[in-house]
Amino acid sequence: MRVTHHMLYQNFLFHLEYLNKHLKDNFEKIASGKKIIKPSDDPFGMSKALTYKAQLADIEQYKRNIQTAISWQNATETALQAMTNLLIETKEIAISQGSDTATAETRAMLAVQVGELKKQALQIANTKLGNQYIFAGYLTDTQPFVETDNNYHGDEKQIKINISPYMQLSFNIPGSVFTDGVNIFQMFDDLKTALESNDAETIRYLIGTIDEAIKQITTAHANLGSLMNRFESVKNELNNSYVDITASLSETEDSDLSKAASSLAMYQTAYQSTLAGMARIMQVNLFNYLS
Amino acid sequence: MHGIYGLIDIGISAIRASQMALMVTGDNIANAENPKFCRRQIIFQEKPPLLSLPLLIGRGSEVTNVKRAYDSFLARQWRQELGILGYYEVKEETLGRLETIFNEAEGGLSESLNAFWNAWEEISADPTNMVNRYNLINTTKTLTATFQRMSNNLKELRKEMDTEIKNIIEEINTIIQQIAYLNEKIKAIEVKGVNANNFRDERDDLIRKLSELANVTAFEDEGMMTVLIGGVAVVQEKNAYSLTVETDSEGFYHIVWYGESGLRVDVTDRIDGGKLGGFLEMRDEIIPQYQNDLDRLAYNLVTEINSQHQLGYGLDGSTGNDFFEPLTGTTDAASLIQISSIIEMTPEAIAAASAAGEPGNNENALAIIDLKEIAIAGLDNFTFNDFYYSLVGAAGSIAKDSQLNLEYQKLVIKEIENNFEAVSGVSLDEEAANLVRFQQMYTASARLISLADEMMEILVNLGA
């Protein structure tokens, strides 16, 4: 094959363009820290990266959802604890005033206090988070308990929330927990009436009712506790998978810097030798040697 | 004539021939870097002896022709591969721009979609919170704006392809006029038995340029090139038949050829090679396909969300509302997608609840979020996210294919150019050697004449 200078020059340009393109690609990988800069760099990796990113965005959202649920549950827990304390205090009053040492005067005095305790109990059962009643089921804008009757005005609905792609959990306790079984507000009324009418018999009977009420609230409290544990454990799982998915995402789209740097160095060497070689070849032809 | 005069004649013919050979060598050297130029070869021929004499000794040499070093098979191959090169050059460049529209490395539709679903999650976590409702409205507006931007970019790209097509047709018309003109020139010169080398170089170059623009068939007949594009003759003998563009009902250009006596052929669908073929494929097949997929995504999102949203109840007790403005079909859905004006004006109407009067009820919001994981029949049973990811993947992989194909084709072209150059290229070393050869031929020829002169002198001085 005849080889001409023009051919050498054209091949030189061709190789130079090729090397320049690879230098640019490797430099971009290093400078951006990414090996997928546009979809064609790795079409499959790109859609994988998008899936990972969507999963990460989901997890962040689930964690926010869990946070909402947990703050709701914290408020619920505080309320239940306060209600239990209130009942214990009421029980002490019932025990002391059920005994024969109590007099009509002490009973009349404490009847007033029981009335106050009922008001506190109503306040607790009407606890609000933001502008929502937490013991009202779906009817979060309806005050679940009023002083005039002792009925529950909310509903039994469980508010559910997404906490993982395929898991929903409810986080609220309907206010019927205060009225189903023992109606706590009715119990306060009964106790107050018994104290006012100096009815030691009924007062003593109500001690058992208060015990049942305490049991009723603590059971609900325990259930809430185990539910909160589930939220916490899902949150930990989400944190773990967040780390895993971030690692996979990084592996898919981040540059292997040492690899990119060594390949950059390789192309740089090739580039320099090509230039040096061409500089030599271009200098000589037969005319140099003809006198 | 034999004898001393014969010797002088031979010397003179050789001097002439060597001078001519030096001129050809000089011309080769002068054009060594001219890309159109094919190396010239000098054809020496012996001057025939006079048959009337007993011994047949030639009467010197003469240059009968100057030929181009040229391989017509390689030239044809080169033209063919240039067509493929032009095609992939266009595809690589334009698919690169298409994938930029779908480039999700720096945010884009996938991020907007994620934000949209997450805004619904926020509503489900606290349906009464107005901040969450305003957030959903704003997120939805970002989503629809992203759809609209992408749809617009695709439309603009398609329109640009159309403009390029018109430009190429103009370029083709200029070239075919020149080819027809050169056909006439070459014919006129070669009738006299001389090669019209420079005109042929010129014409070859034009046909190569033309081959890069469209798939061209060219063949030579009595020195004249007939050139076919899409099966119709655009150059025949000394006549050029221009292509014209005519706008169709959609506002896009069709390529039409008019032959003798008003014969009209629409060649748009017959051109599948060269840059023109690349632009046509992008305009008529690839971009519309991506437009359609994006429209389908928008349309199905609108209809699926709307039909679930209609079932729910807003904080204000309203029901049966659309969330997006309803669309009549997939046509242009990605640019028509818009949040319903009712929702935009009254965020309370966002139907998070499954029943009226239950502000804490989030069941319809949860049902809408469920749509995210559901295989949608109108999207080939992909989820919204997966359908879009596969769209991005597909845009990336055709762009990658075109890059690889272009890289390969450049190698092919380089090989063919090298082969062609090996035949037709000027080697300065060779020409340097030729200079020496022909100079020596000149010296020797002159020596022949001076020898004849000496012989003549001897003869003249015989009697003295």
Interface residues (C-beta under 8 A of the other chain):
Chain A: M1 R2 V3 T4 H5 H6 M7 Q10 N11 F14 K34 I36 I37 K38 P39 S40 D41 D42 P43 F44 M46 S47 L50 T51 K53 A54 A57 D58 E60 Q61 Y62 R64 N65 T68 A69 G130 N131 Q132 A136 G137 Y138 L139 T140 D141 D155 K157 I159 K160 I161 N162 P165 Q168 N172 E253 N285 L286 F287 L290
Chain B: A32 E33 P35 L95 G96 E99 T100 F102 N103 E104 A105 S110 E111 L113 N114 A115 W117 N118 E121 E122 S124 A125 D126 T128 N129 A353 A355 G357 E358 P359 G360 N361 N362 E363 L366 I369 E373 N385 D386 Y388 Y389 S390 V392 G393 A394 A395 G396 S397 A399 K400 Q403 K410 K414 E417 N418 N419 E421 A422 V423 G425 V426 S427 L428 D429 E430 A432 A433 L435 V436
